[in-house]
Amino acid sequence: MYRTLFVPVDGSALSARALPVAAAIARRTGARIQLALVHDPSAYIPFVPGEVAIPVFDQELVQSQRERDAEVLAATVAHLRAQGLTADGEVLEGTVVEALEEFSQRHAVDLTIMTTHGRSGFERLRVGSVASAFLTRATAPVYLVRGSGDATPDDAAPLPTAPLLCGLDGSPFSEAMLPHAQAFAAAVGVPLLLAGVTVPHAIPMAPFGAEALLADDSALRAEEAGRDDYLSRIAATLPAGTEHVCVTDMSVARALVELAETRQVGAIALATHGRGGFKRFMLGSVTDEVIRHATTPVFVYRPTEGA
């Protein structure tokens, strides 16, 4: 069971959406909630306009903002403690993602709970996302709650009451997520639903050029049968009530998102390689696509190298 839950906050209603989720898990498990708010002085350095913009460090402005950050964090901790929960908070100094990573490792957190905008395409790459960047560094599972700019804490998504959909591709890497997904499912009281996606193989139709492709039906049927057998064997090693489902689609991410909707699951669990920046954008990532398009929360675990 969880001992330490980590919730990064920034004083916004968006980040506050993670608080009721953490509180609910803490009540079930007795875990401590660790809050952190990052004070980044560089975010408050104004620039003097001119032919060359010159940064001007305003010590009074930076100190004033730090005091406001401390007040916001103290009020949030007090709110949680008033609910009978064990909670602590710390104002961190530095750049956001690096400070959060260091804090999570220092406190050996078991689960991070945070919100994500779910931006897509170039907008996401341009604007950036703390949640997305944090996933490339996190060593413990992260539970992402979807938010919006006008969200309020009272709108926070409740804990899942439907199965946790676990995407598996047959690799040890994807299976490394299962112990963490199982712990989360046990903590919130939901069963697991294993999901496998078969992507049709295609063979070029030489007379018509490489652009014309034809699905290899026999190979597809064999792979579908093998994937169903694999999931059945994995399910047999997990707690009673674990089910599995196989689908066929040209897009793994799309299939998982559609499965989450049709089966009305509570959340989606995935392993991620944690690619970052342009590399992640160019190479693509099933996890990244699911995060951007799923309407349910997403539970993400980044296995260590070699897993």
N, C-alpha and C positions, 0 to 999 in steps of 0.2 A: 504494500500500500504506500501511498505517497506520504512523505514526511515534510517536504518543502515545495511549495508552489510559488512560482515567480510571475509577477505581473508588472510589466513596464507601463508606466503612466506618463502623461505629459500635461495633465490638467484639462484636457479636452473631453467633451462628451463622447467622442469616438473611442478614445482609449478606455474610458470608464465602462464601456460595454463589457469588458472582460471581468470586471470586479464581481458582479453577481454570479458569474460562472465559477470563478475561483472560490467564492464564499460557499457556494453549494457543494463543491467538491471537498472543501475543507471540513464542512459539517459532517460529511459522510466518512471521511478518513481521519479526521483529527489533525490534518496537516497544518503547518505554519504557513502563513502567506507573507512572502517577502515582496515589498514594493520598491521600485526604483524610479527616480525621475532624473533625467540627465540634464545638467545645466552646462550648456555649451556657450562659453563667452563669445566665440566667434560669430554666433548668430545675432549678437546685439551690437556689432561694430558698425557704426554708420560710415558712409563714404562722402567725402567732400567733393562735390561735382567740379568739373573743369576739363581741361584737355586730357588730363590723366586723373582718374578717380583715385583719391588717396584715403586709405582707411584711417579712422581716428578712434583710438581706444578711449572710451568714456568709462572710467572706473566707477563713477557714481551710478551710471545706468546699469552696468553689469552687476554691481552689488545689489541694487534695488531689485533687479530681476531674480537674482539668486534668493533673496529674502522672500519674494513672492512664490518662487518654486518651493521653498521650504514650508511656507504656510499651506500651500495646496496639498503637499504630501502629508503634512501633519494632520490636516483635516480629514484626508482620506483614510489614514491609519486609524484615527479616532472613530470614524464611522464604522469601520470593520470591527474594532474592539467593542464598540457599543452593542454589536450583535453577538457578543460572546466568543468571538474568534480571536485566535492568536495571530497578531499581525505586527510587522515592523516595516520601517521605511528608511531609505537612504537617498540623499541627494548626491548624485555622481557628477564628477567633473570630466569634461573631455568631449570627444565626438560620440554621437549617440550609439551607433552599432558596436563600436569597440568597447565603450564603457559598459554596455549591457552584457556583452560577451564575457568580459572580465568578471563582472558581478555574478553572473550565473555560475561560472566555474568556481569562484571563491566560495560561494554558498552551497555548492554541490546540489543544485536544484534538481528535482525529479521531473518537473513538468513546467513549461512556460505557457502562459495563457495570454494571448494578445490579439488585437484586432487588425484587420487588413481591409484596405479599400477595394481590393480586387480589380485594380486598373488593368487595362490590356494594351497590347501593342506598343507603339512608340510613345504614347502618353505615359505609360508606366515606366519605360526606360528613361524618359526625359525627367519626369517628376521624381522618380525614385520611390522606394518603399522601404521603410524601416523593417517591416515584417519580412519582406523578401530578402533583404540583405542579411538580416539576422539568421535566416534559415541556412545561409551558406556557411555559418560559423557555429551554430548551436550543436552541442554534443548531447543534449537531452531532448526528449520529444517536445514538440510545440503544438499547442491546440489553437488554431486560428478561428476567431469569431468574425464573421463578416460584419462590416459596419458601413455607415454612410455619413456624409457630411453633416446631416441634420439629426443624427442619432442622439438619443438621450439614454442615460443609464437605465431608466425604467423600461426601455425597449430591448434590453439585452436578451439575447437568445437563451432560453432555458437549457438545462442539461438534456442531452439526447434521451429520448424514451423509446426510440426504435433502434434496430440493429446498427452496429458499426460496420460499414462496408470496407473490407480490406482488399485492396488491389494487389494481386500476385501475378508474376510472370514466369514462375517456375525457377527463378534464380535464388541462390542463397542470399543475395543482396536484398531482394524484396522480402524474403522471409525473415530477415533480421528485424523487421518492424513488428512481427507478430507478438513477441513477449510484451512489448510496450503497449500494443493495441489491446492485448488481453488484460493487462493491468488496468488500463483506462476503462475498458468495458466493465470489468469487475467493480471498479470504484463507483461508476455511475449506474450500474445495474442493468446493462443491456447485453444481448447476445452478439456474437460475431456472424457476419455474412461474408464468406470468401468469394471473391470475384476474379474470373480470368477472362481475358479478351483474346480471341484468335484473330489475327490479321491475315486475310487471304493472301496467299502467295500468287504472284502473277508471272506469267511467262510471255516473252515478246512474240508477237505474230510476225515472223520475219518477212513474209511477202508484203506486209502492209507498213513496214517500218517499225522502229523501236518504240514509237509513240503509241502504237496499238498494242494493248495488253489483254491477255485472256486469263481468267482465274483458273488455277490448277485445282479442279474439283476433288480429285482423289486425294491430293496432298492436304487439302483443306479438311476433308472429312476425317482423315487420319489424325490431324493435329487437334481437331475439336474433341475427338474421342480421348486422345492422350491427355488433353488439358482437363477434361472432366474427371478422368481417373486420378490425375495428380491432385486436384482440389479435394476429391473425396478422401484420399489418403491423408492429406494435411488436416482436414476437418476431423478425422477420426482421432487425431492426437490432441485435439483441443476440447474445451469443456462441452458438456452435453448441451444440445440446443444450437450448436454451430451448424450453419447451413452453407451451401455453396451454389454458385450460379455461373454459367458460362455463356458468353455472347460472342458474336462475330461482327467485326466492324473494321473498317480501314483506319479508324482513329481510336487508339486506346483511351485517350483522355475523353473524347466525346462519348464513347461507350460507357465509361465510368460515371460521367455526369448524368447521362440519360438513365442509367441503372439507379442512381441515387434518387432520381425523380420518380421513376415508375415504381420502384420498390419502397419509396417514401422512407429511406433510411435516416438515421439521426445524424450521422457524420460519415466522412470518408477518411480512411487511414491509408497512408502511402509512405514508402521509403523514398528518399531523394538523394541524388548525388551532390546536391548543393552547389551546382555551377552558379557563377555570378557574372554580372556585367554583360558586356557584348557577347561573350562566349555563350552565356546562357540564352541570350536573346536569339542568337543565330542558330545554335544547335537545337534549341527547343527542349522542352522538358515536359513529360506527362504530368508531373506534380505541379509545375508552374501553370500549365493549361487548366488543370482541374481547379486550382486555387482561383484563377481568374474567372472561371465560368460557373462553378458550382454555387448553388444557393444555400447549401448546408455548410456547417463548420467543417474544417479539414484538419485532421490529426497527422502531423508530419514527423518522421524520424529520419535523421541523417546518420546512417551507419558509418563507422570508422573505416578508413582505407583497408582494403583486404577482406571486408565482410562479404 
